[in-house]
Amino acid sequence: MAVIEQDVTDQYAIYNGDCCEVLQKIPDDSVHLSIYSPPFAAEGGGCLYHYSSSDRDLSNCRSYDEFFDHYRFVVEEICRATMPGRMTAVHCMDIPRKGERGLIDLPGDIIRLHEELGWWFWARHWVWKEPLGVRNRTMARGLAHKMVVEDSSLCDVASADCLLLFRKKGDNPVPITHEEGLLEYAGEREIPSELRSYRKWKGKQRENRFSHWIWRQYASSFWDDVRIDRVLPYKETKTGNDERHMHPLQLDVIDRVLVLRSNPGETVLSPFMGVGSEIYGAVSAGRRGVGIELKPEYYAQAKKNLAAIANGTEKELTLFD
């Protein structure tokens, strides 16, 4: 398969191809950060969401174990390409079993795989989701109020998204620094107005109340003000019966990871690029992006989204600003 199409600039390089092949071409220890959502493996084969009909697509694996055999190769290649002491961020969630039989601990299995392959499990953030919104989007029977009335033992919860952070074993040769502290906040919560005079504080950093406020939000294990609909355009990518679900990773989540886990000018990788959210966030934040996407329709949309940065129309891209 190799690369079907590519778009390479001085800010990013994106490839339409199979990440299992393209990742092998990335030099050792050259990536500073990776962030992505893998297809979510499901019980009994396939994935929770079906993205394409390609045999190369992880969403078409025949079993849960086969998914991890396939995904193992991706994690190994990311580890090889990542600088020692640097991080990968994996967005995932608990997976419902068929027939009202509870949940599969997909995040736990992803943690165990990374620990086996040369990563330290470093941190976990939960991204809150509003229950009624989840019910309306998924039509999950256990989230309907009717279930409370009929048999609340079968009630579900609106499972939070999970962002797992792993650190490649070894010492980081290039510290990630913030000489003026944190300068911007990605989230719905408003920074208190009395703290704005402390932005770019020139005194002792323990007195930088602006940056301290942002850090307390980011350091929380529970992110409850991520703007769920602050995402890149994606609806045009739907084609026939190939896809049942598509919702890009929220830009707030990406922005938080980028500022905490990389320096400006460094290389950020997304092996499952989708419509380009992680690469878009990286370039917007002054990093360099490398993205790989199997599905041509997603790649084409990512190319449009990234081109908007070059022509200065990027602020028009988000569905909700």
C-alpha positions as a LaTeX table, in Angstrom:
\begin{tabular}{lrrr}
\hline
Residue & $x$ (\AA) & $y$ (\AA) & $z$ (\AA) \\
\hline
Met1 & 0.00 & 0.00 & 0.00 \\
Ala2 & 2.74 & 2.46 & 1.06 \\
Val3 & 1.61 & 6.11 & 0.70 \\
Ile4 & $-1.32$ & 6.89 & $-1.59$ \\
Glu5 & $-1.07$ & 10.65 & $-1.22$ \\
Gln6 & 0.93 & 13.06 & 0.90 \\
Asp7 & 1.04 & 16.77 & 1.72 \\
Val8 & 4.37 & 17.97 & 3.12 \\
Thr9 & 5.07 & 21.57 & 4.17 \\
Asp10 & 7.49 & 23.22 & 6.57 \\
Gln11 & 4.78 & 23.00 & 9.28 \\
Tyr12 & 3.37 & 19.52 & 8.81 \\
Ala13 & 3.56 & 16.28 & 6.85 \\
Ile14 & 0.40 & 14.22 & 6.41 \\
Tyr15 & 0.06 & 10.87 & 4.67 \\
Asn16 & $-2.86$ & 8.88 & 3.28 \\
Gly17 & $-1.74$ & 5.33 & 4.02 \\
Asp18 & $-1.55$ & 2.53 & 6.56 \\
Cys19 & 0.16 & 3.73 & 9.75 \\
Cys20 & 1.68 & 0.28 & 10.24 \\
Glu21 & 3.73 & 0.91 & 7.09 \\
Val22 & 4.31 & 4.66 & 7.37 \\
Leu23 & 5.43 & 4.53 & 11.02 \\
Gln24 & 8.36 & 2.30 & 10.04 \\
Lys25 & 9.84 & 5.20 & 8.03 \\
Ile26 & 9.94 & 7.61 & 10.97 \\
Pro27 & 13.50 & 7.86 & 12.41 \\
Asp28 & 14.30 & 6.60 & 15.90 \\
Asp29 & 13.91 & 9.05 & 18.80 \\
Ser30 & 12.61 & 11.82 & 16.50 \\
Val31 & 9.08 & 12.35 & 17.86 \\
His32 & 8.57 & 14.54 & 20.94 \\
Leu33 & 4.88 & 13.78 & 21.56 \\
Ser34 & 2.11 & 11.65 & 20.08 \\
Ile35 & $-1.59$ & 12.05 & 20.70 \\
Tyr36 & $-4.42$ & 10.07 & 19.11 \\
Ser37 & $-7.60$ & 8.03 & 19.43 \\
Pro38 & $-7.24$ & 4.42 & 18.28 \\
Pro39 & $-10.34$ & 2.58 & 17.04 \\
Phe40 & $-12.10$ & 1.26 & 20.14 \\
Ala41 & $-11.98$ & $-2.54$ & 20.20 \\
Ala42 & $-15.28$ & $-4.27$ & 20.93 \\
Glu43 & $-16.28$ & $-7.58$ & 22.44 \\
Gly44 & $-16.43$ & $-10.45$ & 19.95 \\
Gly45 & $-14.49$ & $-8.73$ & 17.18 \\
Gly46 & $-14.53$ & $-5.50$ & 15.26 \\
Cys47 & $-14.64$ & $-2.16$ & 17.05 \\
Leu48 & $-17.28$ & $-0.12$ & 18.80 \\
Tyr49 & $-17.32$ & 2.22 & 15.79 \\
His50 & $-16.82$ & 1.07 & 12.20 \\
Tyr51 & $-14.83$ & 3.53 & 10.10 \\
Ser52 & $-14.17$ & 1.86 & 6.75 \\
Ser53 & $-14.39$ & $-1.43$ & 4.87 \\
Ser54 & $-10.61$ & $-1.79$ & 4.51 \\
Asp55 & $-9.00$ & $-5.01$ & 5.79 \\
Arg56 & $-6.17$ & $-2.80$ & 7.08 \\
Asp57 & $-8.53$ & $-0.87$ & 9.38 \\
Leu58 & $-8.24$ & $-1.82$ & 13.07 \\
Ser59 & $-12.00$ & $-1.38$ & 13.33 \\
Asn60 & $-12.40$ & $-4.55$ & 11.24 \\
Cys61 & $-10.41$ & $-6.94$ & 13.44 \\
Arg62 & $-12.12$ & $-10.31$ & 13.93 \\
Ser63 & $-11.64$ & $-10.47$ & 17.71 \\
Tyr64 & $-10.60$ & $-8.40$ & 20.71 \\
Asp65 & $-7.30$ & $-10.30$ & 20.85 \\
Glu66 & $-6.64$ & $-9.70$ & 17.16 \\
Phe67 & $-7.19$ & $-5.99$ & 17.69 \\
Phe68 & $-4.44$ & $-5.93$ & 20.31 \\
Asp69 & $-2.11$ & $-7.98$ & 18.09 \\
His70 & $-2.55$ & $-5.32$ & 15.42 \\
Tyr71 & $-2.41$ & $-2.38$ & 17.82 \\
Arg72 & 0.72 & $-3.80$ & 19.52 \\
Phe73 & 2.71 & $-3.13$ & 16.37 \\
Val74 & 1.57 & 0.52 & 16.36 \\
Val75 & 2.55 & 1.03 & 20.00 \\
Glu76 & 5.97 & $-0.56$ & 19.41 \\
Glu77 & 6.68 & 1.71 & 16.45 \\
Ile78 & 5.57 & 4.83 & 18.32 \\
Cys79 & 7.86 & 3.87 & 21.20 \\
Arg80 & 10.82 & 3.38 & 18.87 \\
Ala81 & 10.21 & 6.76 & 17.20 \\
Thr82 & 9.70 & 8.69 & 20.47 \\
Met83 & 12.51 & 10.52 & 22.23 \\
Pro84 & 13.42 & 8.98 & 25.62 \\
Gly85 & 11.56 & 10.56 & 28.50 \\
Arg86 & 8.82 & 11.94 & 26.24 \\
Met87 & 5.15 & 11.05 & 26.08 \\
Thr88 & 2.27 & 9.53 & 24.17 \\
Ala89 & $-1.36$ & 10.39 & 24.96 \\
Val90 & $-4.07$ & 7.84 & 24.12 \\
His91 & $-7.75$ & 8.77 & 24.09 \\
Cys92 & $-10.07$ & 5.83 & 24.86 \\
Met93 & $-13.08$ & 4.74 & 26.91 \\
Asp94 & $-14.73$ & 1.78 & 28.62 \\
Ile95 & $-16.50$ & $-0.46$ & 26.10 \\
Pro96 & $-20.06$ & $-1.78$ & 26.66 \\
Arg97 & $-20.50$ & $-5.53$ & 26.37 \\
Lys98 & $-23.29$ & $-6.88$ & 24.26 \\
Gly99 & $-26.58$ & $-7.79$ & 25.87 \\
Glu100 & $-26.47$ & $-5.61$ & 28.99 \\
Arg101 & $-23.52$ & $-7.45$ & 30.55 \\
Gly102 & $-21.51$ & $-4.52$ & 31.83 \\
Leu103 & $-18.28$ & $-3.03$ & 30.52 \\
Ile104 & $-14.89$ & $-4.04$ & 29.11 \\
Asp105 & $-11.91$ & $-2.25$ & 30.67 \\
Leu106 & $-10.28$ & $-1.13$ & 27.41 \\
Pro107 & $-8.20$ & 1.58 & 29.15 \\
Gly108 & $-6.77$ & $-1.06$ & 31.52 \\
Asp109 & $-5.77$ & $-3.32$ & 28.63 \\
Ile110 & $-4.15$ & $-0.36$ & 26.83 \\
Ile111 & $-2.19$ & 0.45 & 30.00 \\
Arg112 & $-0.91$ & $-3.11$ & 30.33 \\
Leu113 & 0.14 & $-3.20$ & 26.67 \\
His114 & 2.15 & 0.02 & 26.96 \\
Glu115 & 3.85 & $-1.08$ & 30.16 \\
Glu116 & 4.90 & $-4.29$ & 28.42 \\
Leu117 & 6.39 & $-2.38$ & 25.47 \\
Gly118 & 8.68 & 0.14 & 27.12 \\
Trp119 & 6.42 & 2.85 & 28.55 \\
Trp120 & 5.73 & 4.03 & 32.08 \\
Phe121 & 2.05 & 4.65 & 32.82 \\
Trp122 & 2.24 & 8.28 & 33.88 \\
Ala123 & $-1.22$ & 9.81 & 34.34 \\
Arg124 & $-4.92$ & 9.52 & 33.55 \\
His125 & $-7.47$ & 12.27 & 32.90 \\
Trp126 & $-11.22$ & 11.70 & 32.73 \\
Val127 & $-13.23$ & 13.92 & 30.35 \\
Trp128 & $-16.80$ & 14.40 & 31.62 \\
Lys129 & $-19.77$ & 13.84 & 29.29 \\
Glu130 & $-23.31$ & 15.06 & 29.94 \\
Pro131 & $-25.63$ & 12.02 & 30.39 \\
Leu132 & $-28.61$ & 13.28 & 28.36 \\
Gly133 & $-26.31$ & 14.22 & 25.49 \\
Val134 & $-24.82$ & 10.73 & 25.51 \\
Arg135 & $-28.29$ & 9.17 & 25.63 \\
Asn136 & $-29.49$ & 11.25 & 22.67 \\
Arg137 & $-26.39$ & 10.44 & 20.64 \\
Thr138 & $-26.16$ & 6.70 & 21.36 \\
Met139 & $-29.77$ & 5.81 & 22.31 \\
Ala140 & $-28.34$ & 3.70 & 25.13 \\
Arg141 & $-31.28$ & 2.01 & 26.83 \\
Gly142 & $-29.64$ & 2.13 & 30.25 \\
Leu143 & $-29.42$ & 5.94 & 30.15 \\
Ala144 & $-33.13$ & 6.44 & 29.57 \\
His145 & $-35.15$ & 7.66 & 32.54 \\
Lys146 & $-37.64$ & 4.91 & 31.72 \\
Met147 & $-35.08$ & 2.41 & 33.04 \\
Val148 & $-35.11$ & 4.09 & 36.45 \\
Val149 & $-38.83$ & 3.46 & 36.61 \\
Glu150 & $-38.74$ & $-0.13$ & 35.32 \\
Asp151 & $-35.55$ & $-1.62$ & 36.82 \\
Ser152 & $-32.78$ & 0.68 & 37.98 \\
Ser153 & $-30.40$ & $-2.27$ & 38.45 \\
Leu154 & $-29.95$ & $-2.01$ & 34.66 \\
Cys155 & $-29.18$ & 1.73 & 34.63 \\
Asp156 & $-25.93$ & 2.77 & 32.97 \\
Val157 & $-23.69$ & 5.75 & 33.60 \\
Ala158 & $-22.47$ & 8.13 & 30.91 \\
Ser159 & $-18.90$ & 6.88 & 30.91 \\
Ala160 & $-16.27$ & 9.60 & 30.79 \\
Asp161 & $-13.69$ & 9.60 & 28.04 \\
Cys162 & $-10.24$ & 8.62 & 29.25 \\
Leu163 & $-6.93$ & 10.22 & 28.28 \\
Leu164 & $-4.00$ & 7.98 & 29.21 \\
Leu165 & $-0.49$ & 9.44 & 29.38 \\
Phe166 & 2.58 & 7.24 & 29.01 \\
Arg167 & 6.26 & 8.23 & 29.27 \\
Lys168 & 8.92 & 6.40 & 27.29 \\
Lys169 & 11.54 & 4.95 & 29.62 \\
Gly170 & 14.73 & 6.98 & 29.83 \\
Asp171 & 15.79 & 10.52 & 30.69 \\
Asn172 & 14.32 & 13.45 & 28.77 \\
Pro173 & 17.27 & 15.29 & 27.12 \\
Val174 & 15.26 & 18.47 & 26.37 \\
Pro175 & 13.17 & 19.85 & 29.27 \\
Ile176 & 9.72 & 21.25 & 28.48 \\
Thr177 & 9.84 & 24.76 & 29.93 \\
His178 & 7.38 & 27.61 & 30.55 \\
Glu179 & 9.46 & 30.60 & 31.62 \\
Glu180 & 6.40 & 32.84 & 32.02 \\
Gly181 & 4.12 & 30.07 & 33.22 \\
Leu182 & 0.95 & 29.03 & 31.38 \\
Leu183 & $-0.49$ & 31.80 & 29.22 \\
Glu184 & $-3.77$ & 30.49 & 27.75 \\
Tyr185 & $-6.61$ & 28.33 & 29.04 \\
Ala186 & $-8.39$ & 25.75 & 26.86 \\
Gly187 & $-11.79$ & 25.13 & 28.45 \\
Glu188 & $-15.22$ & 26.52 & 29.18 \\
Arg189 & $-14.41$ & 27.81 & 32.67 \\
Glu190 & $-13.62$ & 31.54 & 32.88 \\
Ile191 & $-10.32$ & 32.70 & 34.35 \\
Pro192 & $-11.14$ & 35.06 & 37.28 \\
Ser193 & $-10.78$ & 38.64 & 36.07 \\
Glu194 & $-8.65$ & 39.65 & 39.07 \\
Leu195 & $-5.93$ & 37.23 & 37.92 \\
Arg196 & $-5.45$ & 38.61 & 34.42 \\
Ser197 & $-2.93$ & 41.22 & 35.55 \\
Tyr198 & $-0.62$ & 38.33 & 36.51 \\
Arg199 & $-0.38$ & 36.99 & 32.94 \\
Lys200 & 3.29 & 36.89 & 31.83 \\
Trp201 & 4.28 & 37.59 & 35.43 \\
Lys202 & 7.87 & 38.85 & 35.70 \\
Gly203 & 8.34 & 38.21 & 39.41 \\
Lys204 & 8.74 & 34.97 & 41.33 \\
Gln205 & 6.73 & 32.17 & 39.74 \\
Arg206 & 5.15 & 31.18 & 43.03 \\
Glu207 & 3.38 & 34.55 & 42.82 \\
Asn208 & 2.10 & 33.95 & 39.26 \\
Arg209 & $-1.54$ & 33.53 & 40.21 \\
Phe210 & $-2.71$ & 33.47 & 36.56 \\
Ser211 & $-0.57$ & 30.47 & 35.66 \\
His212 & $-1.27$ & 28.77 & 38.99 \\
Trp213 & $-5.03$ & 28.92 & 38.31 \\
Ile214 & $-4.63$ & 27.29 & 34.88 \\
Trp215 & $-2.28$ & 24.65 & 36.29 \\
Arg216 & $-4.80$ & 23.63 & 38.96 \\
Gln217 & $-7.39$ & 22.95 & 36.26 \\
Tyr218 & $-4.96$ & 21.03 & 34.05 \\
Ala219 & $-3.47$ & 19.02 & 36.93 \\
Ser220 & $-6.90$ & 17.70 & 37.88 \\
Ser221 & $-7.63$ & 14.08 & 37.03 \\
Phe222 & $-11.19$ & 15.10 & 36.13 \\
Trp223 & $-11.64$ & 17.58 & 33.25 \\
Asp224 & $-15.24$ & 18.73 & 33.55 \\
Asp225 & $-15.22$ & 21.83 & 31.31 \\
Val226 & $-13.87$ & 20.51 & 28.02 \\
Arg227 & $-16.00$ & 21.99 & 25.25 \\
Ile228 & $-17.35$ & 18.77 & 23.73 \\
Asp229 & $-18.33$ & 20.39 & 20.44 \\
Arg230 & $-15.13$ & 22.39 & 19.93 \\
Val231 & $-13.99$ & 20.11 & 17.12 \\
Leu232 & $-12.98$ & 20.36 & 13.48 \\
Pro233 & $-15.51$ & 19.86 & 10.65 \\
Tyr234 & $-16.10$ & 16.20 & 9.92 \\
Lys235 & $-19.64$ & 15.61 & 8.63 \\
Glu236 & $-18.59$ & 15.79 & 4.97 \\
Thr237 & $-16.45$ & 12.68 & 5.48 \\
Lys238 & $-19.42$ & 10.31 & 5.81 \\
Thr239 & $-19.60$ & 7.90 & 2.88 \\
Gly240 & $-22.33$ & 5.29 & 2.32 \\
Asn241 & $-22.48$ & 2.52 & 4.90 \\
Asp242 & $-18.77$ & 2.64 & 5.71 \\
Glu243 & $-19.16$ & 4.68 & 8.83 \\
Arg244 & $-21.56$ & 4.68 & 11.77 \\
His245 & $-19.76$ & 7.16 & 13.97 \\
Met246 & $-17.26$ & 9.98 & 13.74 \\
His247 & $-16.50$ & 12.61 & 16.33 \\
Pro248 & $-13.01$ & 14.13 & 16.38 \\
Leu249 & $-11.06$ & 14.57 & 19.60 \\
Gln250 & $-11.92$ & 17.89 & 21.21 \\
Leu251 & $-9.44$ & 20.71 & 20.55 \\
Asp252 & $-9.45$ & 21.64 & 24.26 \\
Val253 & $-8.03$ & 18.22 & 25.14 \\
Ile254 & $-5.40$ & 18.47 & 22.41 \\
Asp255 & $-4.40$ & 22.01 & 23.42 \\
Arg256 & $-3.89$ & 20.99 & 27.05 \\
Val257 & $-1.69$ & 18.05 & 26.16 \\
Leu258 & 0.37 & 20.09 & 23.70 \\
Val259 & 1.21 & 22.89 & 26.11 \\
Leu260 & 2.12 & 20.57 & 28.98 \\
Arg261 & 3.97 & 17.84 & 27.05 \\
Ser262 & 5.87 & 19.58 & 24.22 \\
Asn263 & 7.90 & 22.66 & 23.39 \\
Pro264 & 7.24 & 25.02 & 20.47 \\
Gly265 & 8.97 & 23.78 & 17.34 \\
Glu266 & 8.87 & 20.11 & 18.36 \\
Thr267 & 7.35 & 17.21 & 16.40 \\
Val268 & 3.88 & 15.88 & 17.27 \\
Leu269 & 2.64 & 12.59 & 15.77 \\
Ser270 & $-0.89$ & 11.27 & 15.20 \\
Pro271 & $-0.95$ & 7.75 & 13.68 \\
Phe272 & $-4.78$ & 7.74 & 13.43 \\
Met273 & $-5.16$ & 11.29 & 12.17 \\
Gly274 & $-8.84$ & 11.27 & 11.16 \\
Val275 & $-9.77$ & 14.78 & 10.01 \\
Gly276 & $-6.52$ & 16.20 & 11.37 \\
Ser277 & $-7.44$ & 17.51 & 14.82 \\
Glu278 & $-4.14$ & 16.71 & 16.55 \\
Ile279 & $-2.04$ & 18.04 & 13.67 \\
Tyr280 & $-4.19$ & 21.14 & 13.40 \\
Gly281 & $-3.76$ & 21.77 & 17.13 \\
Ala282 & $-0.01$ & 21.16 & 16.91 \\
Val283 & 0.55 & 23.58 & 14.03 \\
Ser284 & $-1.71$ & 26.22 & 15.62 \\
Ala285 & 0.42 & 25.95 & 18.78 \\
Gly286 & 3.70 & 26.41 & 16.91 \\
Arg287 & 4.67 & 22.75 & 16.74 \\
Arg288 & 5.34 & 20.57 & 13.68 \\
Gly289 & 2.85 & 17.82 & 12.92 \\
Val290 & 3.12 & 14.36 & 11.36 \\
Gly291 & $-0.20$ & 12.67 & 10.63 \\
Ile292 & $-1.18$ & 9.34 & 9.07 \\
Glu293 & $-4.71$ & 8.42 & 7.96 \\
Leu294 & $-5.94$ & 5.28 & 6.20 \\
Lys295 & $-9.33$ & 6.48 & 4.96 \\
Pro296 & $-9.11$ & 8.80 & 1.89 \\
Glu297 & $-12.18$ & 10.84 & 2.88 \\
Tyr298 & $-10.75$ & 11.65 & 6.32 \\
Tyr299 & $-7.37$ & 12.48 & 4.79 \\
Ala300 & $-9.00$ & 14.87 & 2.30 \\
Gln301 & $-10.84$ & 16.67 & 5.11 \\
Ala302 & $-7.63$ & 16.88 & 7.17 \\
Lys303 & $-5.89$ & 18.43 & 4.18 \\
Lys304 & $-8.64$ & 21.09 & 3.95 \\
Asn305 & $-8.48$ & 21.80 & 7.68 \\
Leu306 & $-4.71$ & 22.24 & 7.66 \\
Ala307 & $-4.74$ & 24.35 & 4.50 \\
Ala308 & $-6.96$ & 26.82 & 6.36 \\
Ile309 & $-4.07$ & 27.59 & 8.72 \\
Ala310 & $-1.87$ & 28.59 & 5.80 \\
Asn311 & $-4.49$ & 30.88 & 4.24 \\
Gly312 & $-5.50$ & 32.46 & 7.54 \\
Thr313 & $-9.08$ & 31.14 & 7.77 \\
Glu314 & $-8.50$ & 28.68 & 10.60 \\
Lys315 & $-10.82$ & 30.45 & 13.04 \\
Glu316 & $-13.73$ & 29.60 & 10.76 \\
Leu317 & $-13.09$ & 25.87 & 11.12 \\
Thr318 & $-14.45$ & 25.01 & 14.56 \\
Leu319 & $-18.14$ & 24.21 & 14.87 \\
Phe320 & $-18.24$ & 26.15 & 18.13 \\
Asp321 & $-15.57$ & 28.73 & 18.88 \\
\hline
\end{tabular}
